[in-house]
Amino acid sequence: MGLDTSVECVLFDLDGTLIDTAADFIAVLRQLSVENNRLPVTDVSVQHNVSDGARALVKLAFEIEENDDRFTHLNQRLLELYLEQLANTEATPYPGILSLLEQLETANIPWGIVTNKPEIYSLKLLEKLNLLSRCGVLVCPDHVTERKPHPEPIFLACDSLSCGTERTVYMGDHIRDIQAAKNADVIAVAAAYGYLSPDAKVEEWSADFILRSSEQALPLLNTLKFA
């Protein structure tokens, strides 16, 4: 299927939307648990919490809160292990994503990433997957004052790509992604194939569109035509 759309640019969340990164987090959380003589949590539990970041994974694996004396050390160790893991990452683009990116590039439609993942990890991941040079813009928390769900990161991405918001699409697998998109007045697409928690009600996120599979992204873009 070719690409025939009036969309001006497409922005993606990273973990759980553009890239399936769960395997890396499962590996490092397992190692951290072993180091601390603790049984690892299930792979499914990790998948449900990846989009909430490293802190959420530490809470999950050790059943502690951030005010616990052990939390800072465990969180820092998890990040160290994750950075090491990225050298031999097991992460992969979701099905159909590479084809979609190729279609966007052929059509001269810029694409970029707006993520709450810090730059040091985002850069290394994208470099290992040979996507960094192709990405038109990468907006991380390091680059903004406010994180998603604030619209600032999406506004920055649009400005960097010289794109208006009216024909910009933002895809994400967390409610904060949809909130950020709505706050920025771009087209909000929920990636329901991503790392949703068991109690997530994606139909209540007020997204403009919901994708049940990453392979539905291209057909969706082809429905977006503007006068």
Backbone as a ProteinNet text record, in pm:
[ID]
protein_1_A
[PRIMARY]
MGLDTSVECVLFDLDGTLIDTAADFIAVLRQLSVENNRLPVTDVSVQHNVSDGARALVKLAFEIEENDDRFTHLNQRLLELYLEQLANTEATPYPGILSLLEQLETANIPWGIVTNKPEIYSLKLLEKLNLLSRCGVLVCPDHVTERKPHPEPIFLACDSLSCGTERTVYMGDHIRDIQAAKNADVIAVAAAYGYLSPDAKVEEWSADFILRSSEQALPLLNTLKFA
[TERTIARY]
85	0	87.6	60	134.8	77.4	143.3	100.7	42	-80.2	-149	-226.9	-165.2	-223.5	-192.2	-270.6	-245	-174.9	-137.3	-66.9	65.9	99.6	221.3	342.6	322.8	430.9	371	450.6	405.9	506.4	456.6	539.2	499.2	599.2	576.4	630.6	561.2	622.2	722.6	817.5	922.5	886.6	899.4	872.7	724.4	693.4	556.4	475.4	536.9	466.8	547.6	668.1	757.1	840.8	893.5	985.2	932.4	943.8	911.8	1039.5	1046.5	1167.3	1155	1045.6	1019.6	1128.8	1183.4	1283.6	1404.6	1445.8	1560.2	1528.7	1411	1374.2	1351.4	1298	1281.3	1418.3	1515.6	1650.1	1717.3	1710.2	1782.1	1710.4	1579.8	1507.3	1531.3	1543.5	1577	1716	1811.8	1947.6	1949.8	1877.1	1872.4	1810.2	1709.1	1644.5	1740.3	1811.8	1909.3	2018.1	2066.7	2170.1	2124.2	1993.5	1939.7	1863.1	1895.6	1837.8	1686.2	1628.6	1483.2	1433.7	1321.6	1264.4	1214.8	1247.5	1201.2	1049.5	993.6	850.6	828.2	705	674.8	702.3	732.8	757.9	636.7	517.8	394.8	380.7	415	407.8	500.9	620.6	715.8	658.2	603.9	547	438.3	358	248.7	298.9	423.7	473.9	587.3	632.8	746.3	723.5	604.5	578.6	576.2	575.2	578.8	721	820.5	959.8	1026.5	1156.6	1240.2	1190.1	1145.1	1099.4	982.1	891.7	776.7	821	924.3	973.3	1040	1111.1	1171.9	1063.6	961.3	849.3	784.1	766.5	703.3	785.5	914.6	999.3	1029.5	1036	1077.6	966	849.5	733	765.7	827.6	862.9	817.9	817.4	786.4	914.2	905.2	1024.2	1082.8	1006.9	1060.5	1135.7	1141.3	1216.8	1366.9	1443	1587.7	1661	1608.6	1675.2	1644.5	1543.5	1491	1593.6	1659.9	1753.8	1863.7	1919.8	2026.4	1975.3	1859.8	1805.2	1771.2	1715.4	1680.7	1806.3	1909.3	2033.6	2099.5	2094.6	2153.3	2076	1944.7	1863.9	1902.6	1921.7	1959.5	2098.1	2188.2	2323.3	2314.8	2237	2221.4	2154.2	2058.5	1987.8	2080.4	2164.2	2258.6	2353.9	2397.6	2483.6	2407	2282.1	2199.3	2181.8	2174.6	2151.2	2263.8	2381.9	2492.8	2459.7	2375.5	2332.2	2180.3	2114.2	1970.1	1893.4	1788.2	1695.9	1569.1	1567.2	1450	1436.4	1312.6	1285	1168.3	1167.9	1050	927.7	812.1	689.3	660.7	584.9	554.1	496.3	548.2	497.9	558.1	628.5	680.9	790.9	885.4	992.5	937.1	837.9	773.6	705.2	638.8	572.2	673.2	784.9	887.1	942.8	963.2	1011.9	911.4	784.7	679.9	675.4	689.4	690.4	808.9	924.3	1044.9	1033.2	977	957.1	863.3	763.8	666.1	713.7	836.4	893.1	807.8	750.5	676.8	767.8	812.2	905.6	839.9	921	873.4	972.6	921.6	1006.8	955.8	1027.6	998	986	880.6	860.5	843.3	940.8	943.8	977.6	934.5	977.1	1103	1160.9	1283.3	1401.8	1490.2	1603.4	1690.2	1755.3	1829.7	1938.7	2010.3	2123.5	2079.5	1960.8	1910.8	1843.2	1770.9	1703.2	1803.8	1908.4	2010	2076	2113.2	2183.3	2092.6	1966.2	1871.6	1850.9	1824.8	1798.2	1921.4	2037.8	2161.6	2180.8	2155.7	2172.2	2073.4	1958.3	1855.9	1863.6	1968	1990.5	1874.1	1816	1705	1740.4	1850.7	1882.6	1900.8	1973.1	1999.7	1875	1777.3	1654	1547.6	1560.1	1461.7	1477.3	1368.4	1375.6	1395	1341.5	1357	1338.6	1416.8	1404.7	1391.1	1275.2	1250.9	1243.1	1335.4	1343.7	1320.3	1305.4	1287.8	1403.3	1522.2	1640.3	1622.1	1529.6	1517	1405.8	1326.2	1208.6	1200.5	1116	1090	983.3	884.4	771	764.2	739.9	723.4	577.9	557.5	419.6	355.6	230.5	127.2	123.5	219.5	227.1	253.9	198.9	217.5	354.5	435.7	564	649.7	666.4	751.1	698.8	568.2	511	526.5	504.2	525.6	670.1	765.6	906.5	935.4	878.6	899.5	842.6	722.8	660.5	743.4	789.4	872.8	1000.8	1062.8	1188.2	1170.6	1052.5	1024.1	953.5	930.6	860.4	722.3	654.4	520.8	417.8	300.4	191.1	127.5	45	-17.3	-140	-205.7	-333.4	-321.5	-207.6	-191.4	-80.5	-55.1	44.6	-25.7	28.9	-22.7	75.4	21.9	107	49.3	134.2	94	160.8	83.8	141.5	58	122.4	55.2	16.4	21.3	-11.9	-109.5	-194.2	-292.2	-225.5	-105.2	-38.1	0.3	24	54.6	-66	-181.6	-304.1	-336.8	-315.7	-338.3	-245.4	-119	-23.1	-66.3	-111	-156	-276.5	-372	-491.2	-455.5	-364.2	-321.6	-248.4	-181.2	-108.6	-195.7	-317.8	-412.3	-361.5	-295.5	-258.8	-351.4	-341.9	-425.3	-372	-455.9	-413.6	-449.6	-347	-367.2	-315.8	-403.5	-366.3	-314.6	-194.3	-133.4	-173.2	-289.6	-343.3	-271.3	-177	-95.5	25.9	45.9	165.9	155.8	223	236.6	126.9	5.1	-107.7	-120.5	-152.9	-177.8	-310.1	-329.1	-451.5	-579	-572.1	-692.4	-706.3	-618.9	-626.8	-752.8	-823.7	-944.5	-918.2	-852.6	-807.1	-923.3	-1040.8	-1157.4	-1197.6	-1150.7	-1186.2	-1078.3	-975.4	-864.9	-895.4	-1005.2	-1044.3	-950.1	-887.6	-803.2	-891.3	-834.1	-907.4	-920.4	-817.9	-817.9	-748.1	-784.9	-722.5	-668.8	-541.1	-480.6	-469.2	-526	-514.5	-389.2	-332.8	-210.3	-125	6.6	96.4	82.4	39.5	24.2	-98.4	-179.9	-294.9	-257.5	-133.6	-93.5	-96	-39.5	-35.8	-175.9	-263.4	-400.2	-470.1	-443.8	-504.9	-458.9	-329.5	-277.8	-340.7	-368.5	-428.4	-572.1	-634.2	-770.3	-769.5	-652	-643.6	-615.6	-722.4	-715.7	-779.7	-716.8	-765.9	-793.3	-895.7	-931.9	-825.1
-120.5	0	124.2	216.3	340.9	443.7	557.5	664.3	778.7	815	925	1001.1	1102.8	1174.5	1322.6	1402.3	1545.9	1585.1	1484.5	1511.6	1581.6	1679.4	1758.5	1697.2	1639	1566.8	1468.7	1367.4	1263.8	1254.1	1263.7	1254.5	1130.1	1066.1	942.6	954.1	889.8	855.1	744.3	719.1	621.8	481.9	459.1	327.3	293.9	179.6	134.2	189	270.5	327.8	306.4	360.9	342.2	215.3	194.9	84.5	-2.4	-132.6	-228.4	-249.2	-183.3	-183.7	-272.7	-345.7	-421.1	-522.4	-588.4	-693.4	-640	-518.3	-458.6	-434.8	-383.2	-355.2	-482.8	-584.7	-714	-767.8	-756.3	-807.8	-732.9	-600.5	-524.5	-532.6	-540.9	-552.3	-689.4	-790.4	-924.1	-923	-856.1	-849.8	-773.8	-663.9	-585.1	-666.1	-743.1	-826	-932.9	-995.1	-1098.3	-1038	-920.9	-853.7	-828.4	-812.8	-780.6	-897.8	-1019.1	-1141.8	-1138.4	-1092.3	-1081.3	-1152.3	-1220.2	-1287.3	-1184.1	-1200.8	-1105.3	-1107.5	-992.7	-986.8	-1045.8	-1072.1	-1135.2	-1040.5	-1100	-1020.4	-934.4	-990.4	-916.8	-793.8	-806.9	-692	-580.5	-618.2	-518	-448.4	-525.1	-468	-366.2	-393.9	-303.3	-170.9	-168.4	-49.8	22.6	-28.4	32.2	180.4	214.3	352.6	450.1	398	485.5	514.1	454.2	487.8	402.5	431.8	352.4	354.1	468.5	478.6	384.9	377.7	288.3	142.2	110.3	-27.9	-65.2	29.1	3.5	-19.2	64.2	47.6	-88.5	-127.5	-254.7	-372.1	-372	-487.2	-501.6	-388.6	-393.5	-356.4	-324.3	-291.7	-183.8	-77.2	36.7	166.1	272.7	405.3	489	606.2	688.9	743	742.2	790.3	680.8	560.4	451.3	478.9	447.8	474.8	403.9	293.4	215.8	266.4	350.2	381.6	449.9	551.7	628.7	539.4	455.1	365.6	266.1	206.6	107.2	169.5	288.3	356.6	389.8	438.9	471.5	346	238.5	113.3	60.5	73.3	31.3	109.8	238.8	322.5	286.3	253.5	210.2	81.1	-12.9	-140.1	-121.3	-31	-7.2	53.1	146.5	206.8	100.8	9.2	-100.5	-192.4	-219.4	-308	-253.5	-122.6	-61.1	-88.3	-123.6	-156.8	-280.7	-367.4	-488.4	-500.4	-390.9	-382.5	-493.5	-537.9	-635.9	-566.9	-435.2	-359.3	-364.5	-358.6	-361.3	-268.8	-210.8	-134.1	-225.5	-171.6	-249.4	-287.8	-393.5	-438	-325.2	-311.6	-210.7	-72.7	-49.1	84.8	124.1	34.5	67.9	98.9	22.4	48.7	184.9	217	346.5	460.1	447.3	552.4	570.3	460	467.8	540.1	511.1	577	726.3	763.3	904.9	975.8	912.8	973.4	987.4	887.1	893	1006.8	1030.1	1136.6	1272.3	1277.2	1401.3	1458.2	1368.1	1407.9	1381.6	1486	1464.7	1390.6	1312.3	1244	1269	1262.4	1286.3	1213.6	1230.8	1160.8	1261.3	1247.8	1328.7	1230.6	1226.1	1124	1182.7	1114.2	1148.4	1071.2	996.6	920.8	1017.4	1023.2	1115.6	1095.7	1202.3	1203.5	1097.1	1074.2	981	841.3	799.4	666.6	667.9	774.4	784.8	786	864.6	873.3	738.5	670.9	543.2	438.9	435.5	339.3	363.8	487.1	518.5	496	523.8	500.6	351.8	268.5	123.9	67.2	130.2	82.4	152.7	233.3	304.9	397.3	458.2	550.1	695.6	716.9	851.3	949.6	908.9	999.3	1024.7	936.3	949.5	1032.6	1042.4	1112.6	1264	1330	1473.3	1556.9	1511.6	1582.3	1482.8	1500.3	1420.3	1516.1	1513.4	1599.7	1512.7	1535.8	1463.9	1562	1513.5	1604.6	1703.8	1664.4	1751.5	1881.8	1881.4	1993	2090.3	2060.2	2140.6	2170.9	2264.6	2298	2206.8	2174.6	2091.9	1963.7	1851	1722.9	1703.1	1604.2	1560.1	1522.6	1555.8	1595.2	1742.7	1821.6	1961	1962.1	2058.9	2061.7	2110.4	2163.8	2223	2130.9	2001	1915.9	1901.4	1892.3	1880.7	2012.5	2123.4	2253.6	2267.4	2225.2	2233.7	2148.3	2028.3	1939.2	2001.3	2055.6	2118.6	2237.3	2318.2	2433.6	2387.7	2282.5	2232.6	2180.3	2126.1	2070.8	2171.2	2292.7	2398.6	2351.9	2281.4	2228.8	2294.8	2319.8	2368.7	2255.2	2288.4	2185.2	2123	2196.7	2151	2017.7	1995.1	1873.2	1783.9	1798.6	1714.8	1604.4	1484.6	1368.5	1333.5	1304.4	1252.2	1120.4	1016.5	882.8	847.5	793.4	753	646.9	573.1	459.6	487.6	612.7	647.9	764.5	772.5	880.4	1017.9	1028.7	1159.4	1199.7	1100.1	1131.3	1194.7	1137.9	1190.4	1326.9	1342.4	1472.4	1578.2	1541	1634.7	1673	1573.7	1600.2	1692.9	1665.4	1750.2	1891.2	1900	2030.7	2111.3	2039.7	2105.6	2124.3	2072.1	2083.2	2016	1899.3	1816.4	1695.3	1615.6	1496.7	1388.8	1344.9	1253.6	1109.4	1024.5	884.1	796.4	716.3	627.1	495	458.5	331.1	225.7	166.6	72.6	-62.1	-79.1	-200.2	-190.7	-74.6	-50.7	-101.6	-32	-80.4	-26.1	-68.1	-23.3	-108	-42.8	-115.7	-190.8	-296.7	-377.4	-297	-191.1	-113.3	9.1	22.2	137.2	128	238.8	245	343.7	291.8	378.9	450	390.3	454	582.1	598.8	717.5	824.9	804.8	901.5	1023	1018.4	1127.2	1140.2	1029.3	1030.5	1048.4	1107.5	1120.8	986.1	901.5	769.4	671.9	544	438.6	332	297.5	189.9	65.5	-45.1	-170.3	-246.1	-207.2	-268.7	-159.8	-172.4	-74.1	-73.6	-184.4	-193.8	-117.9	-68	13.7	160.2	197.6	338.4	392.1	316.5	362.4	377.9	277.3	297.8	417.1	440.5	554.8	685.4	698.8	823	848.1	741.1	756.9	805.5	799.6	853.1	1001.5	1053.9	1193.2	1283.6	1336.8	1426.9	1559.4	1666.9	1799.4	1880.7	1963.3	2045.5	2152.2
0	0	0	-89.5	-94.6	0.3	8.5	98.5	17.8	50.9	-15.6	90.5	145.8	258.6	249.6	318.4	326.9	456.3	534	660.5	631.7	715.4	694.9	763.9	881	947.8	1048.3	1083.4	1176.9	1290.7	1411.9	1531.9	1611.2	1668.2	1742.9	1885.1	1977.8	2104.9	2073.4	2162.4	2132.3	2183.7	2314.2	2372.7	2364.4	2304.6	2300.6	2185	2101.1	1986.1	1858.7	1856.9	1742.3	1759	1880	1907.7	2021.6	2004.9	2111.3	2193.2	2307	2390	2513	2525.3	2648.5	2679.9	2577.6	2602.1	2677	2645.4	2714.5	2861.7	2888.7	3028.2	3107	3042.9	3109.2	3150.1	3060.5	3088.3	3203.3	3201.3	3304.9	3439.2	3437.5	3564.4	3626.8	3541.4	3591.2	3655.3	3589	3643.9	3775.3	3781.1	3904.3	4017.5	3987.1	4089.5	4141	4049.4	4088.7	4176.5	4140.6	4220	4362.8	4379.8	4511.8	4573.6	4524.5	4580.2	4587.6	4477.6	4470.4	4345.3	4357.2	4240.9	4140.2	4012	3910.2	3896.6	3861.9	3832.7	3693.5	3659.3	3531.4	3414.8	3300.4	3180.2	3145.7	3162.3	3130	3217.9	3346	3437.2	3392.7	3347.8	3298.2	3175.8	3081.8	2959.7	2990.9	3089.8	3124.7	3181.4	3229.1	3299	3227.5	3113.6	3043.4	3014	2967.5	2927.2	3044.6	3166	3283	3330	3263.6	3292	3397.9	3417.8	3507.9	3651.4	3697	3836.2	3862.8	3767.7	3783.1	3786.6	3710.6	3708.4	3840.1	3900	4030.9	4135.8	4133.5	4226.8	4209.3	4083.3	4052.3	4103.9	4073.2	4103.8	4252.2	4322.5	4463.2	4560.8	4506	4589.7	4692	4642.3	4728	4661.1	4737.9	4685.3	4681.1	4621.1	4601	4730.7	4837.4	4965.8	5041.5	4985.6	5046.5	5033.4	5137.9	5137.9	5024	4977	4871.3	4730.9	4719.4	4586.5	4495.6	4544.1	4460.1	4404.8	4490.6	4446.3	4342.8	4368	4275.4	4141.2	4144.7	4020.5	3939.3	4006.8	3937.6	3880.3	3953.6	3905	3784	3787.2	3672.8	3547.8	3562.6	3448.4	3396.7	3486.8	3445.3	3364.4	3414.7	3345.3	3209.5	3203.7	3078.5	2972.7	3014.5	2920.4	2865.3	2952.2	2907.8	2812.2	2843	2761.8	2619.7	2607	2476.9	2377.3	2427.6	2337.3	2254	2309.4	2237.5	2247.4	2216.1	2236.8	2166.4	2232.4	2174	2122.2	2130.7	2086.5	1934.2	1887.3	1743.6	1711.2	1592.1	1550.5	1543.7	1573.9	1565.5	1420	1398	1261.6	1176.5	1055.5	963	980.9	1090.9	1118.5	1019.6	992.8	899.7	761.6	719.1	590.3	591.4	701.7	714.8	705.3	775.4	772.4	631.1	563.1	424.5	335	355.5	276.5	305.8	432.7	469.4	404.6	408.8	351.9	200.1	134.8	-10.4	-48	37.5	12.3	63.9	115.3	170.6	284.1	362.5	482.4	601.8	672	783.5	899.3	968.4	1088.6	1201.7	1323.5	1439.1	1561.6	1669.4	1794.8	1908	1985.7	2106.4	2221	2310.2	2413.7	2550.2	2655.4	2791.2	2830.5	2736.8	2761.3	2749.5	2848.5	2842.3	2717.5	2678.1	2551.9	2544.5	2653.6	2650.7	2606.5	2650.6	2615.1	2477.2	2448.6	2319.3	2204.6	2218.2	2112.5	2087.5	2195.1	2179.8	2117	2158.7	2103.1	1954.1	1917.4	1777	1689.8	1746.3	1671.9	1644.9	1745.9	1730	1628.1	1615	1522.2	1386.6	1368.2	1242	1205.2	1306.5	1284.4	1316.8	1384	1431.3	1316	1213.1	1100.6	1016.5	1028.8	950.7	1022	1151.5	1234.2	1215.7	1175	1149.1	1273.1	1384.3	1511.4	1625	1729.9	1851.7	1968.6	2032.6	2148.5	2273.4	2364.8	2492.3	2606.9	2729.7	2843.2	2857.6	2810.7	2818.5	2739.8	2644	2550.9	2585.6	2688.1	2719	2868.1	2901	3041.4	3099.6	3016.2	3059.8	2977.7	3044.4	2975.4	2933.2	2844.9	2819.6	2953.8	2974.3	2879.3	2840.8	2886.7	2842.8	2692.8	2618.7	2473.9	2428	2518.5	2478.4	2390.8	2425.8	2341.3	2198.2	2182.4	2048.1	1972.6	2039.8	1975.6	1927.5	2009.2	1972.3	1849.3	1847.3	1732.5	1605.1	1613.6	1496.2	1448	1541.8	1504.7	1436.4	1489.7	1434.4	1292.3	1263.4	1130.4	1040.2	1093.5	1019.1	973.4	1063.7	1034.8	1125.8	1070.8	1153.2	1230	1327.3	1409.7	1343.3	1251.7	1197.7	1123.8	1057.2	978.5	1034.2	1161.3	1229	1306.2	1295.8	1369.2	1481	1600.3	1708.3	1756.8	1755.9	1799	1930.6	2025.2	2152.5	2222	2312.9	2377.6	2521.8	2564	2702.2	2700.5	2802	2806.5	2803.5	2862.1	2860.2	2717.7	2630.1	2490.9	2422.4	2448.2	2388.9	2448.5	2577.4	2640.9	2581.5	2560.1	2500.3	2359.5	2282.2	2145.6	2144	2232.3	2237.6	2284.8	2380.2	2429.9	2323	2231.8	2123.3	1999.8	2003.7	1892.9	1766.3	1783.3	1668.7	1666.5	1560.7	1547.8	1641.7	1734.8	1841.7	1806.1	1796.5	1762	1875.8	1932.9	2043.4	1988.9	2030.5	1990.9	2093.8	2074.7	2173.1	2170.3	2077.5	2071.7	2164.2	2225.8	2305.3	2447.4	2539.8	2677.2	2767.5	2740.2	2820.4	2946.4	3055.9	3179.4	3166.2	3245.5	3233.1	3253.4	3333.3	3361.6	3270.4	3171.3	3080	2994.9	2983.7	2901.3	2787.8	2683.4	2575.3	2507.1	2510.5	2448.2	2521.2	2644.5	2723.2	2718.4	2636.8	2629.2	2542.2	2470.4	2378.4	2259.5	2219.5	2099.5	1975.8	1872.1	1746.4	1676.4	1692	1631.5	1726.1	1716.8	1796.1	1702.1	1717.2	1639.3	1727.2	1681.6	1755.3	1713.6	1602	1550.2	1487	1498.7	1437.1	1285.7	1229.6	1084.5	1033	1124.6	1085.2	1064.6	1097.8	1091.3	948.3	855.2	716.2	657.3	669.9	619.3	683.6	813.1	879.8	816.3	794.8	735	598.8	525.6	393.8	398.1	515.6	528.9	561.7	596	639.1	519.4	465.1	350	390.1	351.6	389	263.5	269.8	153.1	128
[MASK]
+++++++++++++++++++++++++++++++++++++++++++++++++++++++++++++++++++++++++++++++++++++++++++++++++++++++++++++++++++++++++++++++++++++++++++++++++++++++++++++++++++++++++++++++++++++++++++++++++++++++++++++++++++++++++++++++++++

